[in-house]
Structure formats: structure tokens, C-alpha cells
């Protein structure tokens, strides 16, 4: 006896895109995710290790506090920024000179 496979209906067109209301959490998070870690942390080409370290330390203090906020939007932004800080740190500071 052969196993029965479920019948999959033909693909139907998905739902139409619904514009997000201005100021929505998803819109804000999407806008942040569209930017590179360098853009988020304002790291520019030619910056020295000490300058990058100082910028990342300041950003970490700010966003680490915000990560425990009761405000959902502030927490979401903080999580994105903390990940960007980690990415920049790995790229520019943890690499051997």
C-alpha cells in the first residue's frame, strides 16, 4: 500500500499589500533593518579603532538600558542596535590589526 500524500491546491495570489500606518512598530523596525550596521552606528570609512570603540561604547550604554524598557518600540529598536553593535565590533575591533 502506497502512502497517501496530501493534495496541495494550486497557488493562489497572496493578499494585497496593506500599507502600514505611520509610526507603527513594524514600519519603524523594518526601516532600521534596511540599514547596514555601519549606517546604524554611524561608522565611516577611515575611522580609527579608538574612535570606533568610543562610538560603540556610547551606543552600547544607551541601547543596553533601552533593551529593558517597558516601551515595546524602544525595546525593539534597542535589540536591533545591540545586534548592529556586535556586528561592528566583530568586523572592526575583534579582527587582528
N, C-alpha and C positions, 0 to 999 in steps of 0.2 A: 504494500500500500504506500503510495506516494504522499508526502506531506502536502497539506493544502497551504498555499500562500495567499495572503490577503489581497484582495483586488484593490488596486490603487486607482482612484479616479484620475482622469486627465487633469493636468494642472490648470487651474483657473487663474485668471488675473487677480493679483493681490488687491487689497484695499487701496483706495486712492490715498495719496499722501495728504495728511491733515496738517496745516501749518500750526506750529507751536505758538502759544501765546507769548508775547514779550515778557521777559522776566521769569519764565518758567525755569525750574531747576534743570530739566533735561536740556533746554536750549543753552543755558549757561555752561553746563558740563560738556556738552558737545563742542561748544566754541573753544573751551580750554583744551580738549583732547585733540583738536585740529591743529594746535600749535606744537612746535617742537620743544623739547626740554630746554634748549638754548634760548628760544624766544621767551618761554615762561620765566626763566631765571635771569633773563637779560644778560646773557653771556655773549660777548662779542669776540670775533677773531682777533688774535693778538693779545688778549688779556693774559697776564702772568698767573702762575699758580697761587701766589699770595692773594692777589685781587679776587680770583675765583673763590678761594677758600673763604675770604671775608664776606663775599656776597652770599655764598651758600650758608654760612653760619647765621647770618642775619635772617635769611629766608626760613631756615630751619626753626629758629626760635619762634618766629611769627606763626608759622603754619603748624608746628607741633602743638602749640597752645590751642589753635583753632580746631585741631582734629578732635578735641573732646568737647566742642561746643554743643549746645542744645539745638542750635540753628542747623537744620539739615543742609541748606545750601552752603553754609560756611564749612561744615564738615566735609562735604563732597569736594569742594574746591581745595581744601587742605590736603585731602588724600591724593588728589592729582598733583598738587605742588610737591608734596613729600616724595612721590614717585619720581618726579622730574629732578628733584634734588639728588636722589640716589643715582639716577642715570648719569647726571653731570659729574657727580663725584667719581663714579666708576670710570668714566671716559677721560677725565682730565686730571684727577688727583691721585687715583689709585694706580694709574699706569706709571711704570718706572720712567724717570726722565732720560 
